[in-house]
């Protein structure tokens, strides 16, 4: 396992929390939750910015972090939600595909269009 795994996961969850706070403020801005969300979002943005601009972080790590933070953080959430609806055989297949992708393999997928009609 990557030695920075927990550190990266912490920032992943910060970004997810930031997205949820911003969404709360967009959807119910006049409520107490909406007003608190602004404050908490600002604090989380400060943490993210502090890390991204820290001179102690090597440039390659800061660039990697910025790419991660600018990606669709809810991608993981969406995949997890969809994976819950798979049967056990499908989960094994999906995990195998993900393992191969992580290893750098190229995977060809053939989709029967009739399955989606």
N, C-alpha and C positions, 0 to 999 in steps of 0.2 A: 504494500500500500504506500502511496505517496506520503512522504514525511510532512507535507503541508496540507494533508487532507482535511484535518479538523479546522485549520485556519481558513481554507478555501470555503468549506461548508459554512463557517460562521458568516462570511461575507455573502454567501449565497442567501442565507436566511435573513441577513440585514436587508438585502436588496428586495427579497420577497416581502418583508414587512413594510419596506418603503412603498412598494407598489400597492399593497393593501391599504396603507394609510392614505395614499394619494387617491385611490379609488373611493374610499370612504368619503373623503372630502369632496370628490366630484359628485357623488350620488346623493349625499345628505349634508351639504355644507352648512346649513343653518342649525344643525343639531349639536349637542354637546360632543358626540363622537366625531362629527365633522370638524368641529373647532379644535378638539384635542389632536385630531389627526394631522392638522397643519403643523402644530408644535412638534409632534413626534417625528413627522416627516423631515422637518428642518434639522432636527438633531441627527437623524440618520444620514441625511445628506452631508452634514458636517463630518461625521465619522468616515464616510466613503471618500469625501474630498481630502480629508487629512491623510488617509492612507495613500490615495492616488498621487498626492503631491509630496509625500515624505521623501526627503533626500536620503534616508537610510535604506530605502527599498531600491534594489538594482533595477535599472531601466527595463530589462527583459521581463522582470516580475511585474513591474507596474504596467507595462503594455499588455501582458497576459491578463492581468486583473481588469484593466479597462475594457478589454475585449469581452471578458466574462460579464462584467457589470452592464455593458451595453447590449448584451444579447437578450433574447426573450426569456426572462427568468421563469415565466410561467410554463415554458415548454416542458420542464420536468413534471410539473403538476399535471399538465394535460396528459402526458404519457402515462403517469401513474394512474390517473382516473380511467383511462382506456384499458390499461392492463388488468384492472380489476374485473373487467367483463370477459376476459379470455378464460378458456378452460385450461386445465393443467398441461395438456399437450401443446397448446398454442403458446403458453408461457415458456415452456422449455425451448420451443423453436425460437421465440423472440429473444430469449436470453442468449441462445447460441448465436443468433445474428448480431446482437450487440457485442458479444465477446469478439467475434471476428472483425467487426468494424473497429473496435478499440485496438485490436492487433494490427490494423492497417490494411486489412483485406478489402478487396473490391467485391461487392456482391451484386449480382444481377437478379432482378426480381421480375417475374412474369405475372401479370395480373389478368385474370380472365374477366373481360369487361362485362360479360353477362351476369357476373356475380353482383354487380352494382346496379343492375337495371330492375 
